[in-house]
Amino acid sequence: MKSNNYLEILKPELDERNYQKISAIANPKVHQFIIKAAKLCAPHKIFICTDSKEDIAYVRKQAISTGEEKPLAIPGHTYHFDGIEDQGRDREVTKYLVPQKETLSKNLNQIERKKGLAEIKRLMKNSMRNHTMIIRFLSLGPTNSIFSIPCLQCTDSWYVAHTEDLLYRPAYEMFRQGNLPSELFCFLHSAGNLDKNMVSAQPEKKRIYIDYTEDTIYSINTQYAGNTVGLKKLALRLTIRKADREGWLAEHMLLMGVYGTKKRKTYFAGAFPSACGKTATAMLPGETILGDDIAYFRDIDGKLKAVNAEAGIFGIIQNITPSDDPTIYKVLTTPGEVIFSNILVKDKKPYWLGMDCKLPKEGINFSGKWYENKTNNKGNKIPPAHKNARYAVSLKALDNVDQQLDNPSGVELTGIMYGGRDAKAYVPVQQSFDWEHGIIAYGASLETETTFATLGKEGVSEINVMSIQDFVSIPLGKYIRNNLQFGKKLKNPPFIFGVNYFLRSKEGKFLNGIRDKHVWIKWMELRAHNNVKAIKSPTGLIPVYKDLKMLFRKVLRKDYKKEDYINQFTTRVPENIAKLERVEKFYRTNANDAPKELFKVVKEQKQRLLKA
């Protein structure tokens, strides 16, 4: 059907102003998706959001007037609460819609496509009856770039639409100009019926379904941004498939610029599972932040070029303090546009866990009116704020935002780091012997403990392949193979490092200070330019003591004892061998397509450890 025919069907659903806005976009797929969404969800009305200041201000105003957000004392700051059972990414109800004749990795939640579509559409039927459907046009990656992925979001949540203003690049003009790739990502979300607190009233009917055959994602009866802001981790699942088809990489990684001598700036990427120090690394004082969550990699003329898929931060707020996180703390305590979620509010002031001050004994939080020792229906104490409480803010609000944020050509990467929660085995920082060793020994072998960012048990040790395992929508072995082959094509592949901020002594004491990570980053910058030597250990190249002693004095103005160096950088042979055995077992069990290089690298590392 031609575009103007779709427009004729759409016309009765819109007032004249919004009809003119959508008419300016000559893309039949856009019109078709909006028609289908409107017929299914039956909204009271439809609002088309352009890139204009007026439209974006209207979204913010509606988020407050509907009660989805409420203002705080500091101008521009608002807060939002998700339901008591909707505080993180929900693995159980997030499923891939898989056509009958296809199969995905058995460790991915999935449902037969026709059955899943029937279920989600039944749940979404008339779900927007008394609501407005907000249409957003956004871009993953800088607009008008080889990295651009155009996205269309339909939602009935003003909070979701407002959050997207902070996290992504507006792209109505890119859509209007018609300069679009052939593929379009589409997202349909409804918060469903809301209770008096503007919270989804049927969390037991929460569903997040991924139809990868049509690059479309559906979510219903949920408000937590990780489940509703489709461009975030939900889109990452689609992007990984697109990257696989087209020969590039979509990664769950930060991007940052690290300064060296004479203001030399070196770009690094880093993969860390949630609550493992990722945002804190990207926000290190004195360096620049390009992104804290999702990066796209392309081989351009033999160089690894990278962009941030996003333009803002949806960050965990727990433990942010003025001493440890001065840059983000400043944004969270000065006027400007910030959305807090699932914190404690008292006298229009936000409070969070670990904020380095005494918290009020009563207030308002995600459970409603809160008071000390309040319990839930299972008798468990409700904390003043949730561990996974968040803030949403534009990167451009930060003093240290990198000036290349929107560069359509991206930046050239010199280093990649992988880090998890490893209490027993890996040293705080080490460099791989080569690209293959780094991808496998640090990336594919990344082990961590589950955290509060994902619903379920906390503190369970698990392999989290390159910190992207939850989102890999192609066979796991193929994903690793893609990474290996990508590096082989590069003229000068980036150096690969493993970091571990969570190493403990046998008594359970952390051997890293919170700010020590800055020293490890500075050492990596020096290694990337061959400015310091390293010692070969069984698991990688480790720092020389005198270099770390110099860096601790220069970066943190503190003495670094030889005793600390020995405790941190002594190779723990039995623990490392046990780790490799868990890695091998994981791939034998979960990835029958694992590349042969993986088992070769694991075997060689085990032999070096036994020899040591």
Backbone torsions as a table, in degrees:
resi	resn	phi	psi	omega
1	MET	NA	139.1	-179.2
2	LYS	-72.8	157.4	-177.2
3	SER	-56.7	-43.7	-176.2
4	ASN	-67.3	-25.8	175.9
5	ASN	-69.2	-42.2	175.6
6	TYR	-61.0	-40.4	179.7
7	LEU	-61.6	-38.0	179.1
8	GLU	-64.1	-39.1	177.5
9	ILE	-66.7	-36.2	-176.7
10	LEU	-76.4	-26.9	-171.9
11	LYS	-53.0	-45.2	-179.3
12	PRO	-63.6	-18.8	-177.1
13	GLU	-84.0	-10.0	-171.4
14	LEU	-123.8	151.2	169.4
15	ASP	-78.9	172.5	-171.8
16	GLU	-60.6	-42.6	-176.4
17	ARG	-63.2	-46.4	-178.6
18	ASN	-71.8	-29.5	175.4
19	TYR	-64.6	-40.4	178.9
20	GLN	-64.5	-37.6	179.4
21	LYS	-62.9	-45.8	-176.8
22	ILE	-75.4	-28.4	178.8
23	SER	-65.1	-24.6	-178.8
24	ALA	-72.1	-12.2	178.7
25	ILE	-103.5	113.3	-176.8
26	ALA	-95.5	63.2	-178.5
27	ASN	-131.2	106.6	-176.4
28	PRO	-57.4	-34.6	-178.5
29	LYS	-64.5	-38.0	177.4
30	VAL	-61.1	-50.5	-177.8
31	HIS	-63.7	-41.5	-178.8
32	GLN	-62.7	-43.6	-178.4
33	PHE	-65.5	-41.5	179.9
34	ILE	-64.0	-41.1	177.8
35	ILE	-60.2	-48.4	-178.8
36	LYS	-61.9	-42.3	-179.9
37	ALA	-63.4	-43.0	-179.0
38	ALA	-67.1	-42.4	178.7
39	LYS	-63.3	-37.4	-178.6
40	LEU	-73.5	-49.9	-169.9
41	CYS	-92.6	-14.7	176.1
42	ALA	51.3	58.2	179.7
43	PRO	-68.4	155.4	176.5
44	HIS	-64.2	-40.6	173.8
45	LYS	-156.1	172.0	-177.5
46	ILE	-124.3	132.9	177.1
47	PHE	-116.7	121.2	176.9
48	ILE	-93.0	118.5	-179.1
49	CYS	-96.0	118.5	174.6
50	THR	-91.4	-170.5	177.6
51	ASP	-86.3	4.4	-175.9
52	SER	-69.7	150.0	177.6
53	LYS	-60.4	-34.9	-178.3
54	GLU	-65.3	-45.0	-179.3
55	ASP	-66.0	-41.9	-178.8
56	ILE	-68.1	-37.4	176.1
57	ALA	-65.6	-35.6	179.0
58	TYR	-64.6	-41.2	177.6
59	VAL	-59.3	-46.7	-179.9
60	ARG	-62.4	-42.7	180.0
61	LYS	-62.3	-41.9	-179.6
62	GLN	-69.1	-34.0	177.7
63	ALA	-59.3	-36.0	179.3
64	ILE	-81.6	-43.9	-175.5
65	SER	-67.1	-29.3	177.3
66	THR	-80.5	-14.7	-179.5
67	GLY	91.1	1.8	176.1
68	GLU	-66.6	-30.8	172.5
69	GLU	-126.9	154.1	176.4
70	LYS	-130.7	144.9	-177.4
71	PRO	-74.4	148.4	173.1
72	LEU	-104.0	176.2	-175.0
73	ALA	-65.4	-37.1	-178.9
74	ILE	-76.7	126.9	-178.1
75	PRO	-54.4	132.4	179.2
76	GLY	91.3	-15.5	-178.7
77	HIS	-90.1	134.6	176.2
78	THR	-133.7	166.4	175.3
79	TYR	-134.0	154.0	-177.7
80	HIS	-138.5	144.6	175.0
81	PHE	-116.2	134.8	168.9
82	ASP	-91.7	166.0	-179.3
83	GLY	-63.7	158.5	-176.8
84	ILE	-61.5	-23.9	178.7
85	GLU	-107.4	23.1	-174.4
86	ASP	-139.1	58.9	-169.9
87	GLN	-111.9	8.1	-179.6
88	GLY	-167.8	176.9	174.8
89	ARG	-62.4	132.8	-174.4
90	ASP	-105.7	99.9	-177.8
91	ARG	-62.1	-39.1	-172.1
92	GLU	-63.0	-38.6	-175.1
93	VAL	-103.8	6.0	174.5
94	THR	-95.5	114.4	-173.2
95	LYS	-134.9	148.9	173.0
96	TYR	-86.8	138.8	174.5
97	LEU	-90.3	109.8	-171.0
98	VAL	-110.4	120.3	176.2
99	PRO	-57.1	153.3	-171.9
100	GLN	-51.9	-40.4	-172.7
101	LYS	-91.5	5.9	-179.7
102	GLU	-110.6	158.4	174.2
103	THR	-136.7	145.6	173.1
104	LEU	-113.8	172.2	177.6
105	SER	-52.7	137.9	-174.8
106	LYS	-67.4	-14.5	177.9
107	ASN	-86.5	6.3	176.1
108	LEU	-103.3	135.8	174.9
109	ASN	-66.8	133.0	-178.4
110	GLN	-151.5	160.6	178.6
111	ILE	-145.8	146.9	179.5
112	GLU	-58.3	135.1	-167.2
113	ARG	-57.9	-50.9	-177.5
114	LYS	-62.0	-41.1	179.0
115	LYS	-64.5	-44.6	-179.1
116	GLY	-65.5	-43.0	178.2
117	LEU	-61.7	-42.0	179.2
118	ALA	-61.5	-40.9	-178.7
119	GLU	-67.8	-48.7	-175.9
120	ILE	-67.5	-36.1	179.7
121	LYS	-70.9	-32.5	175.1
122	ARG	-64.1	-41.8	179.3
123	LEU	-69.3	-33.1	-176.3
124	MET	-86.3	-10.1	-177.9
125	LYS	-57.4	121.1	177.9
126	ASN	61.0	20.8	-175.2
127	SER	-70.0	-15.2	-179.3
128	MET	-111.2	22.4	-171.2
129	ARG	-51.4	-42.9	-179.0
130	ASN	-106.6	16.8	-175.3
131	HIS	-117.4	167.5	171.4
132	THR	-95.5	135.6	172.2
133	MET	-90.0	121.6	-179.6
134	ILE	-98.7	128.7	179.8
135	ILE	-106.4	121.9	180.0
136	ARG	-116.9	139.0	174.9
137	PHE	-113.1	118.1	-171.7
138	LEU	-137.5	166.2	178.3
139	SER	-127.7	132.3	165.8
140	LEU	-86.4	125.5	-172.5
141	GLY	84.0	162.4	178.9
142	PRO	-56.3	147.1	179.5
143	THR	-70.4	155.4	177.3
144	ASN	51.4	48.3	-175.7
145	SER	-135.5	160.3	173.2
146	ILE	-61.7	-21.3	-179.5
147	PHE	-87.0	-12.1	-172.0
148	SER	-64.0	134.5	167.7
149	ILE	-124.5	111.5	-179.0
150	PRO	-71.3	139.6	-175.8
151	CYS	-132.2	141.1	178.0
152	LEU	-121.8	119.0	180.0
153	GLN	-114.7	129.2	171.0
154	CYS	-114.5	123.0	-178.2
155	THR	-145.6	156.4	173.7
156	ASP	-106.8	14.1	179.6
157	SER	-107.9	116.1	176.4
158	TRP	-66.4	-30.8	176.6
159	TYR	-62.3	-45.5	178.6
160	VAL	-61.8	-46.5	-179.5
161	ALA	-62.5	-38.4	178.4
162	HIS	-68.1	-43.1	178.6
163	THR	-58.0	-38.8	-179.5
164	GLU	-64.6	-29.8	175.8
165	ASP	-60.3	-35.4	-176.9
166	LEU	-84.1	-30.1	-171.1
167	LEU	-96.8	-20.2	-172.5
168	TYR	-133.2	166.4	-179.3
169	ARG	-87.0	125.6	177.6
170	PRO	-64.0	142.4	-172.7
171	ALA	-138.9	18.9	176.8
172	TYR	-55.8	-43.4	-178.8
173	GLU	-64.5	-37.1	177.5
174	MET	-64.2	-40.8	176.3
175	PHE	-65.0	-43.2	-176.2
176	ARG	-65.0	-37.8	-179.7
177	GLN	-72.5	-15.9	175.6
178	GLY	78.0	8.7	-178.7
179	ASN	-88.2	69.1	-172.8
180	LEU	-117.9	144.5	168.9
181	PRO	-63.2	166.0	-176.3
182	SER	-67.6	-30.2	-176.6
183	GLU	-92.4	142.9	-178.4
184	LEU	-133.4	129.0	175.5
185	PHE	-88.3	131.4	-179.2
186	CYS	-121.8	140.2	-177.8
187	PHE	-132.6	131.4	176.8
188	LEU	-124.5	119.0	-177.9
189	HIS	-130.5	139.2	169.1
190	SER	-135.8	133.3	175.6
191	ALA	-71.4	-13.6	-179.7
192	GLY	76.9	-160.0	177.6
193	ASN	-65.8	136.3	-179.4
194	LEU	-110.2	145.9	176.3
195	ASP	-87.8	-172.0	-175.9
196	LYS	-64.1	-21.4	178.6
197	ASN	-92.0	11.0	-179.0
198	MET	62.3	37.1	179.9
199	VAL	-115.4	143.2	178.5
200	SER	-53.1	125.6	-170.2
201	ALA	-89.6	-9.0	-177.3
202	GLN	-127.9	63.2	-177.1
203	PRO	-62.0	-24.3	178.7
204	GLU	-67.7	-15.5	177.5
205	LYS	-105.8	22.5	177.2
206	LYS	-68.7	133.7	176.2
207	ARG	-145.5	139.1	173.5
208	ILE	-131.3	106.1	-172.8
209	TYR	-116.7	135.7	-174.0
210	ILE	-112.6	109.7	177.9
211	ASP	-96.9	86.2	-173.3
212	TYR	-71.7	-17.6	179.1
213	THR	-70.4	-23.1	178.7
214	GLU	-121.6	14.1	179.9
215	ASP	50.2	47.1	-177.2
216	THR	-130.3	139.9	179.1
217	ILE	-126.3	136.1	179.4
218	TYR	-117.8	136.5	171.9
219	SER	-141.5	142.6	-173.4
220	ILE	-145.4	146.2	176.4
221	ASN	60.3	39.0	178.5
222	THR	-149.8	149.2	179.4
223	GLN	-126.8	-20.1	179.4
224	TYR	-53.8	129.1	-170.0
225	ALA	-59.6	-31.4	178.4
226	GLY	-64.6	-20.9	177.9
227	ASN	-100.6	-15.2	-169.1
228	THR	-118.3	-34.3	176.3
229	VAL	-78.3	92.8	-168.9
230	GLY	-57.2	-29.3	-175.6
231	LEU	-71.2	-9.9	-176.8
232	LYS	-81.4	-122.7	-173.1
233	LYS	-68.7	-24.3	177.9
234	LEU	-65.6	-46.2	178.4
235	ALA	-64.9	-30.3	-180.0
236	LEU	-57.6	-35.6	178.9
237	ARG	-63.5	-40.0	176.8
238	LEU	-70.7	-39.4	-176.3
239	THR	-65.1	-36.9	179.2
240	ILE	-60.8	-39.8	178.0
241	ARG	-67.6	-41.6	178.5
242	LYS	-63.2	-44.8	179.4
243	ALA	-62.5	-39.0	178.3
244	ASP	-61.8	-41.9	179.7
245	ARG	-66.9	-34.2	-169.8
246	GLU	-103.2	-5.4	173.9
247	GLY	86.1	26.9	172.8
248	TRP	-126.6	-172.1	-175.7
249	LEU	-127.3	136.5	170.6
250	ALA	-111.3	122.2	-171.2
251	GLU	-127.0	150.1	176.4
252	HIS	-88.7	75.7	-169.8
253	MET	-139.9	148.9	168.9
254	LEU	-77.7	161.8	170.7
255	LEU	-132.9	132.3	-178.7
256	MET	-148.2	155.5	172.9
257	GLY	-104.5	128.7	-178.4
258	VAL	-113.5	127.4	-178.1
259	TYR	-85.5	140.7	175.0
260	GLY	-119.9	-152.7	-179.3
261	THR	-65.9	147.2	178.8
262	LYS	52.5	39.5	176.8
263	LYS	61.0	23.3	173.5
264	ARG	-61.5	132.3	179.9
265	LYS	-117.3	126.7	-177.3
266	THR	-120.0	131.0	-177.4
267	TYR	-93.2	133.3	178.2
268	PHE	-124.1	149.9	168.2
269	ALA	-114.0	158.7	-179.8
270	GLY	-154.0	133.8	178.7
271	ALA	-107.4	120.0	177.6
272	PHE	-138.2	130.4	172.2
273	PRO	-60.0	162.3	-178.8
274	SER	-54.6	141.0	178.2
275	ALA	64.8	27.7	177.7
276	CYS	-115.1	15.0	174.8
277	GLY	100.7	13.0	-175.3
278	LYS	-65.7	-56.3	-178.5
279	THR	-65.7	-37.8	178.8
280	ALA	-61.8	-35.1	176.8
281	THR	-68.9	-47.7	-179.2
282	ALA	-62.0	-24.0	-175.3
283	MET	-101.9	16.9	-177.3
284	LEU	-57.5	132.5	-177.9
285	PRO	-62.5	139.1	178.6
286	GLY	90.3	-12.5	176.0
287	GLU	-106.6	-179.7	178.6
288	THR	-115.5	147.6	177.6
289	ILE	-107.8	130.0	175.5
290	LEU	-106.8	-27.4	178.2
291	GLY	-177.0	158.4	-178.1
292	ASP	-125.0	7.4	-172.9
293	ASP	-143.9	-55.2	-172.3
294	ILE	-131.1	127.4	-178.2
295	ALA	-126.3	146.4	173.8
296	TYR	-110.3	134.1	-179.8
297	PHE	-114.5	133.3	173.2
298	ARG	-133.3	147.5	174.0
299	ASP	-88.6	108.1	179.0
300	ILE	-118.8	108.8	-178.3
301	ASP	56.6	39.6	176.9
302	GLY	80.6	2.2	178.2
303	LYS	-109.4	143.3	176.5
304	LEU	-82.3	109.1	177.3
305	LYS	-103.8	140.5	-175.5
306	ALA	-134.2	148.1	172.0
307	VAL	-132.7	159.5	169.9
308	ASN	-83.4	124.4	177.3
309	ALA	-63.0	-25.1	-173.7
310	GLU	-110.7	178.7	177.8
311	ALA	-133.1	11.2	-179.4
312	GLY	-150.3	-176.7	-179.2
313	ILE	-123.9	129.6	168.8
314	PHE	-110.8	84.1	-166.0
315	GLY	-104.1	152.9	173.3
316	ILE	-73.0	130.0	-173.6
317	ILE	-95.2	-16.7	-179.6
318	GLN	-55.0	136.2	175.5
319	ASN	71.1	11.3	173.7
320	ILE	-77.6	123.3	-178.8
321	THR	-132.6	159.6	179.9
322	PRO	-63.6	-28.5	-178.2
323	SER	-81.4	-39.3	-176.4
324	ASP	-87.5	-29.5	-174.6
325	ASP	-135.3	61.8	-172.4
326	PRO	-61.4	-34.7	-175.9
327	THR	-68.6	-49.9	-178.5
328	ILE	-74.3	-32.0	178.5
329	TYR	-61.6	-37.9	178.5
330	LYS	-61.2	-43.9	179.3
331	VAL	-63.7	-37.2	-177.0
332	LEU	-76.4	-6.9	-176.4
333	THR	-128.6	12.5	177.1
334	THR	-129.8	157.5	-178.1
335	PRO	-57.0	143.3	-177.8
336	GLY	150.8	170.9	-173.9
337	GLU	-84.5	112.3	178.3
338	VAL	-140.4	136.2	172.5
339	ILE	-111.9	119.0	173.9
340	PHE	-93.4	145.2	174.7
341	SER	-135.7	136.4	173.3
342	ASN	62.6	30.8	173.0
343	ILE	-93.6	-176.7	172.5
344	LEU	-99.2	137.5	179.1
345	VAL	-120.6	129.6	176.3
346	LYS	-141.2	123.2	-178.4
347	ASP	53.4	43.4	177.4
348	LYS	61.2	24.5	176.7
349	LYS	-118.6	135.3	-179.7
350	PRO	-84.1	142.5	175.2
351	TYR	-131.6	146.3	178.4
352	TRP	-140.5	165.7	-178.9
353	LEU	-68.4	137.5	176.2
354	GLY	71.4	27.7	-177.3
355	MET	-88.8	9.0	173.5
356	ASP	69.6	33.9	171.3
357	CYS	-153.7	165.2	-179.3
358	LYS	-73.6	129.5	-179.2
359	LEU	-86.2	149.1	176.3
360	PRO	-60.4	157.2	179.5
361	LYS	-91.7	0.1	174.9
362	GLU	-156.0	165.0	180.0
363	GLY	163.2	-154.7	178.1
364	ILE	-121.6	132.9	174.6
365	ASN	-141.7	-165.4	-175.0
366	PHE	-62.3	-14.6	178.7
367	SER	-95.1	1.5	-175.5
368	GLY	101.3	-141.8	175.4
369	LYS	-66.7	126.1	-176.3
370	TRP	-116.3	146.5	174.8
371	TYR	-145.6	158.2	-178.2
372	GLU	-56.6	134.9	-179.9
373	ASN	73.8	13.1	173.6
374	LYS	-64.1	140.0	-179.7
375	THR	-119.3	159.6	175.6
376	ASN	-90.0	-173.4	-175.1
377	ASN	-70.7	-6.7	175.7
378	LYS	-101.8	3.4	179.2
379	GLY	84.7	5.6	179.2
380	ASN	-87.4	142.3	179.6
381	LYS	-64.6	137.0	176.3
382	ILE	-93.0	122.2	-179.3
383	PRO	-69.1	161.3	-179.8
384	PRO	-60.4	-38.8	175.2
385	ALA	-134.8	160.0	-179.0
386	HIS	-80.0	148.3	176.9
387	LYS	-59.9	-30.6	-177.8
388	ASN	-98.4	20.3	175.2
389	ALA	-57.3	146.6	-170.8
390	ARG	-132.4	170.2	168.2
391	TYR	-134.9	146.0	174.3
392	ALA	-118.3	129.4	-177.4
393	VAL	-152.7	147.5	175.6
394	SER	-71.9	140.0	177.0
395	LEU	-59.6	-30.3	-178.0
396	LYS	-69.6	-9.5	175.2
397	ALA	-79.0	-12.2	-175.6
398	LEU	-89.8	141.4	178.9
399	ASP	-63.7	-29.9	-173.2
400	ASN	-104.1	21.7	177.4
401	VAL	-63.4	137.0	-179.3
402	ASP	-74.5	138.4	-175.9
403	GLN	-69.7	-11.5	179.3
404	GLN	-93.0	11.9	-175.6
405	LEU	-49.7	-46.3	-175.3
406	ASP	-105.0	18.0	178.7
407	ASN	-65.7	116.0	-176.9
408	PRO	-63.1	-18.0	179.1
409	SER	-90.6	-8.8	-178.6
410	GLY	76.4	-172.2	177.3
411	VAL	-121.8	154.9	179.5
412	GLU	-85.8	127.4	-179.5
413	LEU	-86.7	137.9	176.1
414	THR	-110.6	-25.2	-178.4
415	GLY	-143.4	150.6	175.2
416	ILE	-131.7	133.6	178.3
417	MET	-121.3	147.0	175.3
418	TYR	-122.8	129.9	-179.2
419	GLY	-144.0	139.3	177.5
420	GLY	-135.9	-163.4	175.9
421	ARG	-102.4	99.1	-176.7
422	ASP	-125.8	97.5	-174.5
423	ALA	-74.5	-21.3	-165.9
424	LYS	-115.0	-30.0	-164.9
425	ALA	-111.5	-70.6	-167.5
426	TYR	-71.9	145.5	178.7
427	VAL	-71.4	166.7	-176.3
428	PRO	-60.7	-35.6	177.8
429	VAL	-153.5	139.3	176.6
430	GLN	-156.2	157.1	-179.6
431	GLN	-109.8	140.4	179.6
432	SER	-73.3	162.0	179.2
433	PHE	-73.8	-30.8	177.7
434	ASP	-164.7	-177.7	-177.8
435	TRP	-60.2	-47.7	-178.0
436	GLU	-60.0	-46.7	-179.9
437	HIS	-61.9	-42.8	-178.5
438	GLY	-65.7	-45.6	-179.8
439	ILE	-59.6	-39.5	-176.0
440	ILE	-87.4	-51.1	-173.7
441	ALA	-72.5	-29.6	-179.3
442	TYR	-108.0	-39.0	-177.3
443	GLY	-83.5	-63.7	-177.9
444	ALA	-67.1	-21.2	-179.5
445	SER	-98.7	9.0	-177.2
446	LEU	-58.1	122.0	-178.6
447	GLU	-120.5	139.4	-176.7
448	THR	-149.8	177.1	172.9
449	GLU	-105.0	139.8	177.0
450	THR	-62.0	145.1	-177.4
451	THR	-125.2	178.1	-178.1
452	PHE	-67.1	-8.7	-179.1
453	ALA	-72.0	-17.7	176.1
454	THR	-122.0	133.2	-178.7
455	LEU	-62.6	139.7	-179.0
456	GLY	131.6	-164.5	-177.5
457	LYS	-71.4	141.2	174.9
458	GLU	-98.5	155.9	172.4
459	GLY	78.3	11.6	177.9
460	VAL	-90.6	126.2	-178.5
461	SER	-74.9	133.5	179.7
462	GLU	-153.7	153.6	171.3
463	ILE	-72.5	131.8	175.4
464	ASN	-129.0	86.9	-171.3
465	VAL	-51.6	113.6	177.5
466	MET	51.0	24.7	179.4
467	SER	61.9	24.9	-174.0
468	ILE	-131.7	5.4	-171.2
469	GLN	-55.8	-39.8	-178.7
470	ASP	-64.2	-18.0	-170.4
471	PHE	-113.8	-2.2	-175.9
472	VAL	-75.0	112.1	-174.4
473	SER	-103.9	15.0	172.0
474	ILE	-124.4	167.2	178.0
475	PRO	-53.1	137.2	-174.6
476	LEU	-58.9	-42.1	179.3
477	GLY	-63.2	-37.5	178.5
478	LYS	-65.6	-39.2	178.4
479	TYR	-60.4	-45.5	179.4
480	ILE	-65.5	-41.8	179.0
481	ARG	-61.0	-40.2	178.0
482	ASN	-58.7	-42.3	179.1
483	ASN	-64.5	-44.1	-179.6
484	LEU	-61.6	-46.3	-177.8
485	GLN	-69.1	-35.5	179.3
486	PHE	-58.3	-45.9	-179.0
487	GLY	-65.8	-33.7	-178.3
488	LYS	-66.2	-25.4	-177.7
489	LYS	-83.2	-15.0	-175.7
490	LEU	-79.4	144.4	178.0
491	LYS	-65.5	-47.6	177.9
492	ASN	-132.4	86.1	-178.0
493	PRO	-61.5	146.8	179.1
494	PRO	-59.0	152.4	171.8
495	PHE	-68.9	146.1	179.5
496	ILE	-116.5	133.9	-178.2
497	PHE	-125.8	150.6	170.3
498	GLY	-110.8	133.0	176.3
499	VAL	-125.8	154.4	-178.3
500	ASN	-150.5	103.3	-177.8
501	TYR	-84.8	0.8	-167.4
502	PHE	-122.1	19.0	176.7
503	LEU	-63.2	136.8	-179.0
504	ARG	-121.5	158.9	172.3
505	SER	-77.3	171.7	177.8
506	LYS	-61.8	-24.0	178.8
507	GLU	-84.8	-1.9	177.4
508	GLY	93.1	6.9	-178.7
509	LYS	-86.6	136.3	177.1
510	PHE	-63.3	135.4	179.4
511	LEU	-95.4	-8.8	175.7
512	ASN	-105.9	139.0	166.9
513	GLY	-81.5	158.8	-177.4
514	ILE	-58.6	-37.7	-175.5
515	ARG	-89.1	-5.4	-178.2
516	ASP	-60.6	-25.8	-177.8
517	LYS	-55.3	-28.7	-178.9
518	HIS	-65.9	-34.6	177.6
519	VAL	-67.5	-44.1	-180.0
520	TRP	-60.6	-40.2	179.5
521	ILE	-63.9	-43.7	-179.8
522	LYS	-65.3	-34.6	177.0
523	TRP	-65.6	-41.5	178.5
524	MET	-60.7	-39.4	179.1
525	GLU	-62.3	-41.6	178.9
526	LEU	-66.4	-41.6	179.1
527	ARG	-64.1	-36.5	-178.8
528	ALA	-62.4	-22.5	179.1
529	HIS	-111.4	12.0	177.5
530	ASN	57.7	37.3	-179.4
531	ASN	-90.5	-14.4	177.4
532	VAL	-136.4	155.1	178.1
533	LYS	-85.6	169.2	178.6
534	ALA	-140.2	159.9	179.2
535	ILE	-103.6	133.1	178.9
536	LYS	-79.4	121.6	175.6
537	SER	-114.8	173.0	-179.7
538	PRO	-63.0	-23.6	-174.7
539	THR	-108.3	-4.4	-180.0
540	GLY	158.5	-173.5	179.0
541	LEU	-93.4	122.9	-175.2
542	ILE	-111.8	160.2	-177.0
543	PRO	-66.2	155.0	170.0
544	VAL	-86.0	140.7	-174.7
545	TYR	-54.9	-45.6	-174.2
546	LYS	-62.1	-31.6	179.3
547	ASP	-70.7	-40.5	177.6
548	LEU	-68.4	-38.3	178.5
549	LYS	-59.0	-43.4	178.3
550	MET	-64.1	-43.5	-177.2
551	LEU	-69.2	-39.1	177.6
552	PHE	-61.3	-39.9	179.1
553	ARG	-68.8	-42.8	-175.4
554	LYS	-74.4	-42.8	-173.4
555	VAL	-86.9	-44.7	-174.1
556	LEU	-111.1	-3.3	-179.3
557	ARG	55.6	44.3	176.7
558	LYS	-140.2	157.9	179.4
559	ASP	-78.8	144.4	178.6
560	TYR	-118.2	113.9	-173.7
561	LYS	-80.9	147.7	176.5
562	LYS	-60.2	-35.5	179.1
563	GLU	-60.4	-41.6	178.4
564	ASP	-65.5	-40.5	179.1
565	TYR	-60.5	-45.1	-179.1
566	ILE	-63.8	-43.9	179.6
567	ASN	-63.3	-37.1	-176.4
568	GLN	-81.5	-35.1	-169.6
569	PHE	-112.7	10.9	170.9
570	THR	-75.4	131.3	179.8
571	THR	-72.5	123.4	179.1
572	ARG	-91.5	93.3	-169.5
573	VAL	-62.6	-54.4	-177.5
574	PRO	-60.7	-39.9	-178.6
575	GLU	-65.7	-38.7	179.5
576	ASN	-70.5	-37.4	177.0
577	ILE	-65.4	-42.8	178.6
578	ALA	-61.0	-38.5	178.3
579	LYS	-61.8	-47.1	-179.7
580	LEU	-62.3	-35.6	178.1
581	GLU	-66.8	-36.3	176.5
582	ARG	-67.4	-39.6	178.9
583	VAL	-61.6	-49.0	-178.3
584	GLU	-62.0	-43.1	178.7
585	LYS	-61.6	-41.3	-179.5
586	PHE	-58.4	-47.4	-176.8
587	TYR	-73.6	-33.5	175.9
588	ARG	-64.5	-32.2	-176.8
589	THR	-86.8	-40.0	-168.4
590	ASN	-108.8	-10.1	-176.1
591	ALA	-143.3	84.7	-179.5
592	ASN	-70.5	-5.8	177.1
593	ASP	-103.6	13.5	-177.7
594	ALA	-57.2	136.8	-178.1
595	PRO	-65.9	148.0	-178.5
596	LYS	-62.1	-28.2	179.1
597	GLU	-59.4	-31.8	-177.7
598	LEU	-62.0	-49.7	-177.9
599	PHE	-69.8	-29.2	176.9
600	LYS	-65.7	-47.8	-179.2
601	VAL	-64.6	-41.3	178.5
602	VAL	-62.7	-43.7	-179.8
603	LYS	-63.2	-45.0	-179.7
604	GLU	-63.2	-39.4	179.2
605	GLN	-66.5	-39.4	179.1
606	LYS	-63.7	-40.2	178.9
607	GLN	-64.3	-40.3	177.7
608	ARG	-63.6	-39.4	179.4
609	LEU	-66.6	-42.9	179.2
610	LEU	-63.4	-38.1	178.1
611	LYS	-65.4	-38.0	179.9
612	ALA	-66.3	NA	NA
